[in-house]
Amino acid sequence: MAEGSAGFLIPWTCLMDRKVCPDNKVYSMTGQRKTFAQALGNTCDIPLSQLPTPCIKGDIIAVQIDEADYLAGLEDCKTHLHGRVILSKGDKPLTHLDLTKKLQP
């Protein structure tokens, strides 16, 4: 192991020739920090021209969604929480079928 220029050990010989420069900069936020309520209070106006046009299908109002956006949203839903299962100590592990039955409404 070799000692680096900053006084710590570098275990990889391929990194020994690199100069280690510690970052001595002090970062500060300019201006005043917003409170949580102020951050939530900020609103922005979205022009109606940017929103999809709704149409009426029977008794339902429908909005057309682009297929790429729909598929992206569907992909995101695969990793979202769909329910909660609480197991006590000593409970047997659930099979996929048991878990599916527990999570169905």
N, C-alpha and C positions, 0 to 999 in steps of 0.2 A: 504494500500500500504506500502511496506517495502522499505527501502533504501538499495541499493546495496553497495558493497565494493568500488566501484569507485565513489560514491557520486551521483548517479542518481536513480530515483525511478523505482522499479520493481513491476508492478501491479500483477504479477502472483506468488502466493505463492509456486508453484511447482519449481520455478527457484530461490527462495531466498537462498537456500543452496549452489548454485554454485558461485564460485569465478570469478569475472570479472577482467580480465587482459587486460589493454589497450596495444595495439601494438605500442611500441615506436621505432621500427626499421625504419631506413631510407633506402629506396630502391633506388638504382641508377643503371643505365644501364652501363655495362662494355663495353669498346671500344667506337668506334665512331659511331654515328647514320648515317644511310644511307639517302641520299636524295631520293625524289620520283623518279627522273630519274635513280638513281643508282639501286633502287629496281626493276624498270621495265626493266633495262638493263641486269639483271641477267638471264641467260638462262641455261637450262639444256638439255643435249642430251638424247633423249629417243631412245633406240635401236629399230630398225625396227622390230625385232622379237617380241616385245611387242605390236605392232600395229596389228589390224585385217587385214587379207589379202583381198584386193579388188578383185572383179570379175566383168566381163563385162556381162551385161544382155541387149542385143540389143544395143541401143545407150547410155546406162546409165552405169556408174560405180557404183556398189553396194558394201556395206560393211555389213557383217553379225554382228548383235548385239545380245548379250546374252539376253534371255527373262527376266531374273531377273533385269538386268541393264535397259532394255527397260521399264519395269513396274515401276521401281524406278524413272526414268526420267519422265514418264507419270504422276506419283503421284506428283512430284515436279511442273509440269506444271499447275496443278490444282490451285495453289496458286499464280501464276505469273500474272503480269499485262497483260491484253490482249487488252486494249484500254483505251481511256479516254473519259468521257462524262462530259461536262460542263453544269451545270444547272444555270440559272439566278434566281435571287430572284423572287419568285412568280410563277415559273414554277410548273406544277403539277408533282407529283412523277411518275416515270416510272414504268410500270408493267414489269414483266419478259419478256414478248413477245416484248414490245417496246424496252427494253434494248438490246435484242438479235438482233432486226432489226437494231438498231443504230450501233452496233459493227460489223456487217457483212460488209466486203469490197464491 
